[in-house]
């Protein structure tokens, strides 16, 4: 029997010529229509309400994805219930949505994948105890599938760090798009653990590019952050009614670029064009360790990791005990005893800045340290001896100055798609009229 040889990417298939062309086309059609598998980790309900906006957007496009996890990783007041509340709104709007797309998932299906993740920042070692969310991530990542699990992180990366610690074999099955920046500032210890111990994970570390999403550079007048709600959202469905509660309806949705990345473009090619931005491979991530107080002569990369280490007494405390505090601009980070009379604290500046710090502790030798530092763009900056050495699948914001918006590195690679994205979303809001 003669055979027809067909090649698609790396798949080779031998099909008897007697098979109908319809069967061949059916195979490729099913392959092309495969929905991306996504896992959302969100700090919804925390101090920044933009995650509620992003969750509404996700639910309005839920027909486009296999949603395998919705995990709360908020370290303030947010919890899993905040996700469930949004699904309640989605349920009210579902009949109208289904008139246009039958593939929207049932609310019960979404509720079943809601889990509670970490509720505290990782200690110095970068991980703590397993959570319902980290366990669910491991379970999803281990499913038999011919496509990766896209882990879209909208807040702290603690549950990802925990899952990688508990089941490092999942590294090959996941692809992470992390909205870093301020989340890296707070979750710096979890980041340190991943970069130091799992440099081969597939990672888009988006520290600044995402800001192009809510910067109105070049937006049409009817689609600015302030104008979009009254023009396209107001009066449309339960989710539209709820939207006004967050930033008075002004759109921000700083985490949505992670979802947009797998919506429009080729997610296998981070260097290409995508609604979620374009990125560059990086082989190192900035880390500077100071065993002294710093001054304005000490320059570090914005979004890099700074670690200060101080000498003090030998004390008998459990590992990862926080025994002093680093205070910067009225915010505080815990410092830890790391043994042999050494103490350490990590910080990651989220912007170009001249920073000042002081330490606070009941231990005299740790109390009252003070200093300054200067953080500059672009990231990852000049090489340093303690930089994290990364694998071949780690990507960061493009450093080209022509792609900045103000001080936001790479932001133009997203802002140029803002009109197309918002126009597409407006069509879905019209479904809820």
Steps between C-alpha positions, in 0.01 A plus 500: 500500500632846410546744784452876514776668702398813692722710724369754750761664719672202671212256448530240226190312396460220245148479361372252241401678178168319518403713802282790405628854485227591747661283766839662440354850524308404811823397672674828430193706584478343844872559553473866398199564725661358814440743785799614706517354850523784753551522876443838667667604825353831616523737797139605441351672802831650609595865509478547121148442355619455143487120537120521517505672162736237360281220636194645327697516177613139541145376559376684193753301294463173691381323184848542351693303763519186708498664843664247731571711807380822663713550810495780756851599610414826673708603800258762623123453532431317174399135504348232278154640573584806290540278195178315581315832526611587147380164372160579653484810279612297198218254568244779472640609164558151365167461312578806287860393446392155386274645233822600322739221604380162627844409632486714816563270801237436761543692828531173693798404284674825586415476870653153512842635398503787752761440770658688788868570457766663714391773741847613610817603321771237485776515764867535416533144362229582243236239583299393803223240520289351223162662439182388331606720210854364467371142522243573230769651278705181531193290420416704190860508380524121523194437283568310181479759223666584171510870590655694789316647797515878482543631856393864499609669822321822592655546845757327716684204354502310830277211388713445192815492715337255739383274219845497339657418836258216570491359145794629294409257222215728393753752364479347153119519492432863593550838340484797734405857412551707814393859551806595704598858588325576830418131548871423476570769758281325754564142391875537464583191709281269290657650188847440639415134559371445146782688324770331708359147502279469192666717234379267225131572554331664199438853629390837369600743775292803409614777733398807300363408156154438647467868587438575133158350560375793707711782360284689251778580251329518161160370616188621316301756697216253564739235634704683758502359852228746603289485183476125445252425779230753402539416131514120507433351847234705678159334512619165369435200721579414860873516432463844345306621802776370727783652296431854622610397852864480397682826428155655433491299178830635367669203338837388631511118489876489546497119513297443183807511270587150621170368364520715187836342429337162435195659335659670202841418357719192511569430869780262405694803372547762776711712267212536252196725491231438760223685678694408816821665383833404346797382705867415471689194623714573806773277636541680833290689750646783707600429858733711712612397850634766734672409826490862611275800496463656157518858373391695192821377337344151493295453182279198442259398226133579536313167556826340610546332837694686769613302804649670803692287748599613845714358779352443842498262793461125474147427617302183550182541296317270255602518135339782302418700809434867423699699757526845345315725258612698196301819452490677161257785420272405786479134394665215685667170413602226745870426549624157604772334701686271257753352744859558619419849620373611157171671423344573161210676333401522134327776305419568134439861387195520274601827334787735428563660837733643759414285800577533869474226759530445872492186712297441812571225753509420870850363434731798551743401224214480246321817603557835331688403186432762234599559142403595148511347153422601141303275265520559126353368176520295291473164668691267546777762504873444504629154596570438868689208660192376686253517209267201462606283207189415300413228249416538133125558550493806727377826343490862614391848398662638186772754595478715184444863616269552200256250652470678836197705603636746754715272719310181418726259314341323202157658556453598134498134396161476673357850464504475121250212522272675748246620244467156339458334840243748630306491173475122523389519862236762413336246270460264793358771723239556232389138551380601848271781389 
